[in-house]
Amino acid sequence: MKRLVFIIVAIVLLLNNANGQKFAEFKWVNDSVSGRYIEKLAILLPVQIENLPNRFLMQLDLGSTQSVIRGNTIGSFYQKYPDLKRKLDTINLCKFHMREYPQINNLDIKIGDVFDCNVNAASLQGYGVKVPVDSLSPEVEILIGSIGTDVLKDKVLVIDYPNSRMSITDASEMNASDYSFIPFQFLKENEDNRLLLPFTANGQELRVMFDTGASMFQLSAPEKNAKMICDSQAVDSLLINSWGEKKKIIGLESNVELRFGEKVLPQLKVYYDPSNKYDFFYESNNVFGLTGNALFLSDVVVIDYQNKRFGIKKNTH
């Protein structure tokens, strides 16, 4: 009898472990843009930084190959936590958005109860706000930076959009049969693990970058690319703030059938920047455009960085 009980308990534990994938709940950023209230602009993850007792938030930004920390904000903690300050490297600078910044070496970051990582994060001097460390309530959540793709090498990222939660795990712990997969490419193999998804327009394949930090639009593209798949008459315009720069964005309406794998996409508003500032990036990397969270808000998606495949959970609608 005891042996039978032991076997039953062991089976239950195995089943629990098989289905015991840990998730962290995330928060959405909602804000007004050009006088228009827009929901779900960005994903904020709950994180712990080193051994600091405070509660922090970091944006999930798959459009960045490097995790970044807001220099003004983290600097508020240096006097009280000198061990943290000693990790700041002002000699070996790193590049971010075409500028050089100090980096914080071997920074321990814990994402919810899901994932621990150790990163060399860019410290963006002049960004963020200083906080009153000694008088700050431990319940106050502090936005301190963003998580990039550097922490996801050979990992699996699950984003459960309907339930606002995420997980980072190993491929061996994922139930792959739950998902329909499409292979993706990295922007530059072994150098830049931003991912490119294969969209099709009237049967022609388009390489579209997936960026969780660009979730305002279902699809954006250089002007000439947008006009390849859209009517030329503008149906929308917005004045947005991008890294401190104000710029006008024009929206067009798609007029071709767009697909992502077997998923037929609805008619989209496709936005472009008339300044053509980033056209060289798209052209030189053979990238058609940029998509983000907005196309997948009703889906559970999995990004398998080890096997280079993007999955959508079956029967989620």
N, C-alpha and C positions, 0 to 999 in steps of 0.2 A: 504493500500500500504506500509506504513512504517513497519507494522508487517511482511509483506511478505519479505521485504528487510532484516529485522533483522533475520528472519529465514534462509534466503539464506546465509547471512554472517556467522551465527552460524554454518551452515553445512560445509561451506568452511573451517572455523577455525578448526572444528573437524577433517575433512579430512586431513588438513595440520598437525595437531598434531599427527594423527595416522601414518602418513608417514614422520614425521619430525625428525626421528632419526638422531642425530648429529654424524658426522664422523670427525676424525682428520687424515690428511694425514701424512704418515710416510715416512721415507727415508730408502733406502737399503744401506748396507755396501758392497762394492765391493773391492776385494784385490787380491794380488798375493800370491799363496801358492805353494811352491816348484817350482817356476818359471812359474806357470800356473795361468792365470788370471781367477778368479772365481767370478761370479756375485751373488748377493743376499745372502750374508753370514749371515747377521743379520738385524733385524728390529730396527730402531731408532725412538723413539717417541719424539715429541716436548713437552717439559714440562716447567712449571714455578715452581720455588722453593721458598716457603715462599713469601715474598714481594720483592725479588731481581729483579732488572730491567733487568737482563741479560737473554739471550736466552739459554736454556739448552736442551740437548738431553739425553735420557735414553734408553738403550736397553730393548726390551720386551723379558724377559727370563722366560718362563714357566717351565724351568728345575730347578728353584730356588724357594724355599718356602718363601724366604725373599727378600725384596727390599734392594739394597745395594747402598752406596754412596762411591765414590773414595775419600779417606781421604786427599790426597795431594791437590786435586782440591777444595773440599769444605773448606779446611783449609785456602785457600787463601782469603776467604771472612770473616773470623772470626774477624779480627781487625776492619774492616769497619762496620760489622754488629754484635755487641756483643750479641744481643738477640738470634741470630742463634747459636753462640758459647755456650750460656748457655743451649742449648738443648743437647749438647754433654755429654753423660754419660760414664765416664771412670771407674766407679765402678761396675755397673751391666753389665757385658760383655755378648755378645751373640756369639754363635758358627756359623761359616760359613766355609764350606770346611775343617772341622776338626780342625779349629783354632779359637781362641777367639779374638773378636774385641770389641771396644767400640761401642755404638749405639747412634744414634741421635733420641731422643724421640719426638713424636708428631710433626713430620716433615710434613708440608703442601705441597702437590704436586698436581699440576693441569695439567692434560694431555690434551693438546690442549684446545678446548672449549667443551670437551666431558665429563670429569669426574674429580671431586675433591676427594682427599683422604688424610687421615692423618695416617702416618705410623711410626713405630719404625724401622728405617733403620740401617743396619750394616754399620759402617764407616771403610772401609778397609784401615788401615794405610799403607803407602808405595805405594799405588796404585794411578794412575792418575798423572797429571802434575800440577804444580803450575802455576797460571795465574796472570798476572799483572792487578789487579782489576781496579785500577784508570785510567790506560791508555787504557783499552780494549774497543773496539768499541761495542756498544750495539747490533750491527748486527751480531757479531761473535757468532756462536753456540758452546757451550761448552759441551763436553761429560762428564757427571758427575756420571753415575752409571747405574743401571738396575732396572727395575720394575719386581717384582716377583709375585707369585700367592697369596701372602698375601693380595693384594688389591682387589682380585676377589671373595672373599667369598660371595656366594649366588648371584653373578652377572652373566651377560651374556656378553661374549666377542665375538665380530664379527670381523673377519679379512677378508677384501676384497682384496685378493692377486692381482687380475688383475689391480685394480685401486689404489693399494698402499695406503689403508686407513683402519682405524679401529674405533670401537666404543665399549663403555662399557655401558651397560644399565641394566634394570630389566627384568626378564622373562615376566612380564605382558605387556611390551612394544614391545615385539618381535612378528612378524607375523610368528608363527611356521609352518603354512601350506606351507610356501615358501621353507622349508628345508626337506631333508630326514635325519632322525636321527638314530643314533646307540648309545645304552647305553655304558657308560664307567665306570671304577672303579677308585677310588682314591688309591694311593699307600698304604696309611694307613688311614682308615676312622677316621675322627676327629683329625688326627695328621699331616698328610702329604697330601696336596691336589694336588700333581703332578698327572697327569692323565694317565691312561693306556687304550689304545685302543685295541679292539679285532680284530687282523688280523687272517687269516687262511692260512695254507699251506697244500695243498692237503687234505683239510677238517679238519685238526688239528688246534685247536685254539691256538694262540700265544698272550701273553700279551706284547704289545709294548708301551713304554713310548713316549708321545708326548712332544717335547721340542723345542720351537721356538728359543732357543739359540744354537741349534745343527742343523743348516740348511745346512751345507756343503754336507751332505750325505743323500740320500733318506732313507737308513737304515744302521745302524751299530749294531754290536752284539759281544758278546764274540766269540772267535775263534771256539769253538766247536759248538755253535749255528749257526754261519755263514756257517760252512761246512755241517750242516744238510740240508741246502736249496740251496747250491751252488756247482758248480764244484770246485775241490780242487786246481786247477791251478790259480795262481795269474794273474790278468789282469791289475792291477794298484797298485801303491804305492805312498804315499805322506809323506812328512815330515811336520808336523804341530806343531803349538805352542799352548799349552793348559795351561793357568794360569802360564805362564812363563817357562813351561817345554816343551822341544822339544821331539817329539816322532814320530816314523814311523808307518804309518797306511797302511794295506794291503787291496786291493780290490779284491773280487771274483765276479763271475757272477752267478746270481740265475738260477736254473734249475728246479724249481717247480712252479706251479700256485699259486700265492699269491693274496689274496683278502682282501679288507677292506669293509665289508658290501657287497653291490651289485657291488662295484667298483672292476673290475679286474685290478690288477696292471701290468704295463709293466715289462719286464725283467729288474731286478735291479742289480746295482753294490752294493754289501753288503760289508762293511768295518769292519775290526777288528784290535784291538791293540795287537800285539804279546807279549807284556809284561804281559798281563793278569791282569793288575793292578786293574781293576774294576770288575773282574769276581765275587768276593764275593758279591758285591752289587746286581748284576743280579741274582745270584743263591739264595741268602737269601731272596729276595723279589719276586721270581718266575717271573722275567721279562726276556723276550726273547731278546729284543733289544731296540733300540732308533730310533725314526724318528722325522722329523721336518718339516720345511716349504717346503722343496724341493719336496715333494710328492703332494703338494696342490697348486702349483703356478698358476694354471688355475681356481681355485675354490674360492668361497666365503664360508667361514666356520664359524660356530657359536659354541661356547663352553658354554653350559648352566651349570654353576657350582651349581646352586640350584637343578636342576633336574637330574644332572649327565648324560648328553647326548651330543653327538658331532654330529653336522649337517653339511651337504653340500647342498648348495642352488641348487634347481632344475633348469635344463635347463640353466646352466651357460656356456656351451660349444658352 
